[in-house]
């Protein structure tokens, strides 16, 4: 075997081991015990004062639940978002910990793939705002409208919120199945930028609402990591701002008023059909739509409660109004984290990463990785056929 | 050109990589296939960990894997000494020249113990060919097409097992193996297998002999 190894310096490896340990929420005592060494020895390894032996590295990697390859790969980057989430109030919640780790790992994978492929992520962030004294809702309405103008969106509904975040703003957006109570996570790091993880098991309208809320955070409280649980009542100014921002961004006041007028002209009452059509037009949930109408004074306060007490507005009713083709409760949205997948496919095609490395980076099983690669290949073949000349 | 399995009497022991094990588990007949080989089959603990991490909890293939290990159809091995040192060589360095833990462990074990490695992964195959000249490398299809497996399972079960591995695990097939696979599963099933797409699009049914 004639492979030249490019060993990392003990200091670099020590730092990586420390980040991996902290991400896994393991104490130095427990880590040392798992590797069969004294705590002082682990401290020395993490400081780069002593090289880790092969068997120690293997034991530590298993205990921290990372691969040895991810610790030793030269381009590997170590992102430390997880400990920041731990400092939030929900400390100790396993499902939040898991979601934070997923976000951390996906960001890591994307940045490493950028390094491997030699590409740079460009981003185009709007200027940061700060929450001022006074009514946060008014500020959020105003900031959301400015943000829309800055993006050149005009007054219409947002066609694809996640594509806009990823492609126009350069925010890293991922979507994975998370614990039902977690809607999304937001984190910002000077090196990697803004990153958002959305719960893919939620319905599309709920995911869009989460996305809008996270945009609010991105605008005014960028430096604060955040776990958003839409069903948990939060009354902080930051949360109220983010909710109001998301609402104003997805359902701009003027556009809602115009659409409302257009749809209700000639009707004597507000009906479920109106709500269904409006919610569909703006891609938000029926509840969010009614709340917005209440908030803009287009319907009485308590309208949503009335609907709720009177059988709600069901999916079946929505299907009758919209037809099954226009009606979507699917929770599969492949358009999210598309850039990460594209980078991984590209690296695999160039033989820069193996199937095993790709599976570990993307946190997907083998069959899902192969599915991505098969799809990419089929598209490529199609393109070949397009440009093939008949002979 | 007739394809015949690369698996021969020279292969006295076989170590399986995740890329192969995942296909065998998908066949629904992994136990009978491996028993029919009549050679000891081993798997490294790194590969087991990869399969465990990749499969959601309670997936049937995980239960199956545990049963196969319990029944000693598969023997789990840990790397030691020289094999562990080789493993570290393979997982270090730049991403393009290193491998994932499972792939690296499979090749290190095969190299140090002089056994054959069953691996479908293309980058691992390329690196193994460059680094370990004498190592025998075989693929999942070589296992399925081996004489003892064919006679033991019978054509119908083998066809079904191969089809399941293609459909569920998207098993990779090399160009020279495609005709054999297409004949086995029937050309009407080729279209249903996305991993065969590139051959199917380039091969008109009338060109298939048999």
Interface residues (C-beta under 8 A of the other chain):
Chain A: X1 X2 X3 X4 X5 X6 X7 X8 X54 X55 X57 X58 X62 X67 X68 X69 X72 X73 X74 X75 X76 X112 X116 X347 X351 X352 X353 X354 X355 X356 X357 X359 X360 X364 X365 X366 X367 X370 X371 X374 X375 X377 X378 X381 X385
Chain B: X18 X19 X22 X26 X49 X50 X53 X54 X55 X56 X84 X85 X86 X87 X88 X89 X90 X91 X92 X93 X94 X95 X96 X97 X98 X99 X100 X101 X102 X103 X104 X111 X121 X122 X123 X124 X126 X131 X132 X168 X169 X170 X172 X194 X195 X197 X198 X201
